[in-house]
Amino acid sequence: RRVHGGIYGLIVAVIISSGITAGSYPNFAGYIHFGAGLSAGMASLAAGLAIGIVGDSSVRAYGKQDRIFVAMILMLIFAEALGLYGLIVALLMNGVAQNATKVGCGSE
């Protein structure tokens, strides 16, 4: 089930690496790309933790009462959305870094 966090990180890594050109990569863009990777990684870590906690407690509750199933699925979906929000933030940060590279902001 925890495949999405790794896929989100891979997507961010491929998109960031495709925008890097040798010789014209300002420090500003590097720091933004670093932050984009951190945002995707930490959001995936938080989503995994939330899914683990919600999944554990939901399975225990489902063993006692069957009506909890729909609420369990909804909580797991909302927990997975945390990783998706991290991916969206990382893509937005990559767009800012690409604009900084075009303008030449922060180059030495």
MARBA-3410 file (N, C-alpha, C, O; in Angstrom, 1 decimal):
108
0.8,-1.2,0.0,0.0,0.0,0.0,0.9,1.3,0.0,0.4,2.3,-0.5 ~ 2.0,1.2,0.6,2.9,2.4,0.7,3.7,2.7,-0.5,4.8,3.2,-0.4 ~ 3.2,2.3,-1.7,4.0,2.6,-2.9,3.9,4.0,-3.3,4.8,4.5,-4.0 ~ 2.8,4.7,-3.0,2.6,6.1,-3.5,3.7,7.0,-3.1,4.1,7.9,-3.9 ~ 4.2,6.9,-1.8,5.2,7.8,-1.4,6.5,7.7,-2.2,7.1,8.7,-2.5
6.9,6.5,-2.5,8.0,6.3,-3.3,7.8,6.8,-4.8,8.8,7.3,-5.4 ~ 6.7,6.6,-5.3,6.4,7.0,-6.6,6.4,8.5,-6.7,6.9,9.1,-7.7 ~ 5.8,9.2,-5.7,5.8,10.6,-5.7,7.2,11.2,-5.6,7.6,12.1,-6.3 ~ 8.1,10.6,-4.8,9.5,11.0,-4.8,10.2,10.8,-6.1,11.0,11.6,-6.5 ~ 9.9,9.6,-6.8,10.5,9.4,-8.1,10.1,10.4,-9.1,10.9,10.9,-9.9
8.8,10.7,-9.1,8.2,11.7,-10.0,9.0,13.1,-9.8,9.4,13.7,-10.8 ~ 9.1,13.5,-8.6,9.7,14.8,-8.3,11.2,14.7,-8.7,11.7,15.7,-9.3 ~ 11.9,13.6,-8.5,13.3,13.5,-8.8,13.5,13.6,-10.3,14.4,14.2,-10.8 ~ 12.6,12.9,-11.1,12.7,12.9,-12.6,12.5,14.3,-13.1,13.2,14.8,-14.0 ~ 11.4,15.0,-12.6,11.1,16.3,-13.1,12.2,17.3,-12.7,12.6,18.1,-13.6
12.8,17.2,-11.5,13.8,18.1,-11.1,15.1,17.9,-12.0,15.7,18.8,-12.5 ~ 15.4,16.6,-12.2,16.7,16.3,-12.9,16.6,16.6,-14.4,17.6,16.9,-15.0 ~ 15.3,16.6,-14.9,15.2,17.0,-16.3,15.4,18.5,-16.6,15.6,18.9,-17.7 ~ 15.2,19.3,-15.5,15.3,20.7,-15.7,16.7,21.3,-15.4,16.9,22.5,-15.5 ~ 17.7,20.4,-15.0,19.0,20.8,-14.7,19.9,20.8,-15.9,20.0,19.7,-16.5
20.6,21.9,-16.1,21.6,21.9,-17.2,22.9,22.3,-16.6,23.0,23.1,-15.7 ~ 24.0,21.6,-17.1,25.3,21.9,-16.6,25.8,23.3,-17.0,25.6,23.7,-18.1 ~ 26.4,23.9,-16.0,27.0,25.3,-16.3,26.0,26.4,-16.0,26.5,27.5,-15.7 ~ 24.7,26.2,-16.0,23.8,27.3,-15.8,22.8,27.0,-14.7,21.6,27.1,-15.0 ~ 23.3,26.5,-13.6,22.4,26.1,-12.5,22.7,27.0,-11.3,23.6,26.7,-10.6
21.8,28.0,-11.0,22.1,28.9,-9.9,21.9,28.3,-8.6,21.1,27.3,-8.4 ~ 22.5,28.8,-7.6,22.4,28.3,-6.2,20.9,28.4,-5.7,20.4,27.5,-5.0 ~ 20.3,29.5,-6.1,18.9,29.7,-5.7,18.0,28.5,-6.1,17.2,28.0,-5.4 ~ 18.2,28.1,-7.4,17.4,27.0,-7.9,17.7,25.7,-7.2,16.9,24.8,-6.9 ~ 19.0,25.5,-6.8,19.4,24.3,-6.1,18.7,24.2,-4.7,18.3,23.2,-4.3
18.7,25.4,-4.0,18.0,25.4,-2.7,16.5,25.1,-2.8,15.9,24.4,-2.0 ~ 15.9,25.7,-3.9,14.5,25.4,-4.1,14.2,24.0,-4.4,13.3,23.4,-3.9 ~ 15.1,23.4,-5.2,14.9,22.0,-5.6,15.1,21.1,-4.3,14.4,20.1,-4.1 ~ 16.1,21.5,-3.5,16.3,20.8,-2.2,15.0,20.8,-1.3,14.6,19.8,-0.8 ~ 14.4,22.0,-1.3,13.2,22.1,-0.5,12.0,21.4,-1.1,11.2,20.8,-0.4
12.0,21.3,-2.4,10.9,20.5,-3.1,11.0,19.0,-2.8,10.0,18.4,-2.5 ~ 12.3,18.5,-2.8,12.5,17.1,-2.4,12.1,16.9,-1.0,11.5,15.8,-0.7 ~ 12.5,17.8,-0.1,12.1,17.7,1.3,10.6,17.7,1.5,10.1,16.9,2.3 ~ 9.9,18.6,0.8,8.5,18.6,1.0,7.8,17.4,0.5,6.9,16.9,1.2 ~ 8.2,16.8,-0.6,7.6,15.5,-1.1,8.0,14.4,-0.1,7.1,13.6,0.2
9.2,14.4,0.4,9.6,13.3,1.3,9.0,13.3,2.6,8.5,12.3,3.1 ~ 8.9,14.5,3.2,8.3,14.6,4.5,6.8,14.4,4.5,6.2,13.9,5.4 ~ 6.2,14.9,3.4,4.7,14.7,3.3,4.4,13.2,3.1,3.4,12.7,3.7 ~ 5.3,12.5,2.4,5.1,11.0,2.2,5.3,10.3,3.5,4.6,9.3,3.8 ~ 6.3,10.8,4.3,6.6,10.2,5.6,5.4,10.4,6.5,5.0,9.5,7.2
4.8,11.6,6.5,3.7,11.9,7.4,2.4,11.1,6.9,1.7,10.6,7.8 ~ 2.3,10.9,5.6,1.2,10.1,5.1,1.3,8.7,5.5,0.3,8.0,5.9 ~ 2.5,8.1,5.4,2.8,6.8,5.9,2.5,6.6,7.3,1.9,5.6,7.7 ~ 2.9,7.5,8.1,2.7,7.4,9.6,1.2,7.5,9.9,0.7,6.7,10.7 ~ 0.5,8.4,9.2,-1.0,8.6,9.5,-1.7,7.3,9.0,-2.6,6.9,9.7
-1.3,6.7,7.9,-2.0,5.5,7.4,-1.7,4.4,8.4,-2.6,3.6,8.6 ~ -0.5,4.3,8.9,-0.2,3.2,9.8,-1.0,3.3,11.1,-1.5,2.3,11.6 ~ -1.1,4.5,11.7,-1.9,4.7,12.9,-3.4,4.5,12.7,-4.0,3.8,13.4 ~ -3.9,5.1,11.6,-5.3,5.0,11.3,-5.6,3.5,11.0,-6.7,3.0,11.4 ~ -4.8,2.9,10.2,-5.0,1.5,9.8,-5.0,0.6,11.0,-5.9,-0.3,11.0
-4.1,0.7,11.9,-4.0,-0.1,13.1,-5.3,0.0,13.9,-5.9,-1.0,14.3 ~ -5.6,1.3,14.2,-6.8,1.5,15.1,-8.1,1.1,14.4,-9.1,0.6,15.0 ~ -8.2,1.3,13.0,-9.4,0.9,12.3,-9.6,-0.6,12.2,-10.7,-1.0,12.3 ~ -8.5,-1.3,12.0,-8.6,-2.7,11.9,-9.1,-3.3,13.3,-9.9,-4.2,13.3 ~ -8.6,-2.8,14.3,-9.0,-3.2,15.7,-10.5,-2.9,15.9,-11.2,-3.7,16.5
-10.9,-1.7,15.5,-12.3,-1.3,15.6,-13.2,-2.2,14.7,-14.3,-2.5,15.1 ~ -12.7,-2.5,13.5,-13.5,-3.3,12.6,-13.7,-4.7,13.1,-14.8,-5.3,12.8 ~ -12.8,-5.2,13.9,-12.9,-6.5,14.5,-14.1,-6.5,15.5,-14.7,-7.6,15.8 ~ -14.4,-5.4,16.1,-15.4,-5.3,17.1,-16.8,-4.9,16.5,-17.8,-5.4,17.0 ~ -16.7,-4.1,15.4,-18.0,-3.6,14.9,-17.8,-3.4,13.4,-16.9,-2.8,12.9
-18.8,-4.0,12.6,-18.6,-4.0,11.1,-19.0,-2.6,10.5,-18.6,-2.3,9.4 ~ -19.7,-1.8,11.2,-20.2,-0.5,10.6,-19.1,0.5,10.5,-19.3,1.5,9.8 ~ -17.9,0.3,11.0,-16.8,1.2,10.9,-16.1,1.2,9.6,-15.2,2.0,9.4 ~ -16.4,0.3,8.7,-15.7,0.1,7.5,-15.6,1.4,6.6,-14.6,1.7,6.1 ~ -16.7,2.0,6.4,-16.8,3.2,5.5,-16.0,4.3,6.1,-15.2,5.0,5.4
-16.1,4.5,7.4,-15.3,5.6,8.1,-13.8,5.2,8.0,-13.0,6.1,7.9 ~ -13.5,4.0,8.1,-12.1,3.5,8.0,-11.5,3.9,6.6,-10.4,4.4,6.5 ~ -12.2,3.6,5.6,-11.8,3.9,4.2,-11.6,5.4,4.0,-10.6,5.8,3.4 ~ -12.6,6.2,4.5,-12.5,7.6,4.4,-11.3,8.2,5.1,-10.6,9.1,4.6 ~ -11.0,7.7,6.3,-9.8,8.2,7.0,-8.5,7.8,6.3,-7.6,8.6,6.3
-8.5,6.6,5.7,-7.3,6.2,5.0,-7.1,7.1,3.7,-5.9,7.4,3.3 ~ -8.2,7.4,3.1,-8.1,8.2,1.9,-7.6,9.6,2.2,-6.7,10.2,1.5 ~ -8.1,10.2,3.3,-7.6,11.5,3.7,-6.2,11.5,4.2,-5.4,12.5,4.0 ~ -5.7,10.4,4.8,-4.3,10.3,5.2,-3.4,10.2,4.0,-2.3,10.8,4.0 ~ -3.9,9.5,2.9,-3.1,9.4,1.7,-3.0,10.8,1.0,-2.0,11.0,0.3
-4.0,11.6,1.2,-4.0,12.9,0.5,-2.8,13.8,1.0,-2.4,14.7,0.3 ~ -2.3,13.5,2.2,-1.1,14.3,2.7,0.1,14.1,1.7,0.8,15.1,1.4 ~ 0.3,12.9,1.3,1.4,12.7,0.3,1.2,13.4,-1.0,2.1,13.9,-1.6 ~ 0.0,13.4,-1.4,-0.4,14.1,-2.7,-0.2,15.6,-2.6,0.3,16.2,-3.5 ~ -0.5,16.2,-1.4,-0.3,17.6,-1.2,1.2,17.9,-1.2,1.6,18.9,-1.8
2.0,17.0,-0.7,3.5,17.2,-0.8,4.0,17.2,-2.2,4.9,18.0,-2.6 ~ 3.4,16.3,-3.0,3.8,16.3,-4.4,3.4,17.5,-5.1,4.2,18.1,-5.9 ~ 2.2,18.1,-4.9,1.8,19.3,-5.5,2.7,20.5,-5.1,3.0,21.3,-6.0 ~ 3.0,20.6,-3.8,3.9,21.6,-3.4,5.3,21.5,-4.1,5.9,22.5,-4.5 ~ 5.8,20.3,-4.2,7.1,20.1,-4.8,7.1,20.5,-6.3,8.0,21.1,-6.8
6.0,20.2,-7.0,5.8,20.6,-8.4,5.8,22.1,-8.5,6.3,22.7,-9.4 ~ 5.1,22.8,-7.6,5.0,24.2,-7.6,6.4,24.9,-7.4,6.7,25.8,-8.0 ~ 7.1,24.3,-6.4,8.4,24.8,-6.1,9.4,24.6,-7.3,10.2,25.4,-7.6 ~ 9.2,23.5,-8.0,10.0,23.2,-9.2,9.8,24.3,-10.3,10.7,24.7,-11.0 ~ 8.5,24.7,-10.4,8.2,25.7,-11.4,8.8,27.0,-11.0,9.3,27.8,-11.9
8.9,27.4,-9.7,9.6,28.6,-9.3,11.1,28.5,-9.6,11.7,29.5,-10.0 ~ 11.7,27.3,-9.4,13.1,27.1,-9.6,13.4,27.2,-11.1,14.4,27.7,-11.5 ~ 12.5,26.7,-12.0,12.7,26.8,-13.4,12.7,28.2,-13.9,13.5,28.6,-14.7 ~ 11.8,29.0,-13.3,11.7,30.5,-13.7,13.0,31.2,-13.2,13.5,32.1,-13.9 ~ 13.5,30.8,-12.0,14.7,31.4,-11.5,15.9,31.0,-12.4,16.8,31.9,-12.6
15.9,29.8,-12.9,17.0,29.4,-13.8,17.0,30.2,-15.1,18.0,30.6,-15.7 ~ 15.8,30.5,-15.6,15.6,31.2,-16.9,16.1,32.6,-16.7,16.7,33.2,-17.6 ~ 15.7,33.2,-15.6,16.1,34.6,-15.4,17.5,34.8,-15.0,18.1,35.8,-15.2 ~ 18.1,33.7,-14.4,19.5,33.8,-13.9,19.6,34.3,-12.5,20.6,34.9,-12.2 ~ 18.6,34.2,-11.7,18.6,34.7,-10.4,19.5,33.9,-9.5,19.4,32.7,-9.4
20.4,34.6,-8.8,21.2,33.9,-7.8,22.5,33.3,-8.4,23.1,32.5,-7.7 ~ 22.7,33.5,-9.7,23.9,32.8,-10.2,25.2,33.6,-9.8,25.2,34.8,-9.6 ~ 26.3,32.8,-9.8,27.5,33.5,-9.3,28.3,33.9,-10.5,29.4,34.5,-10.3
END
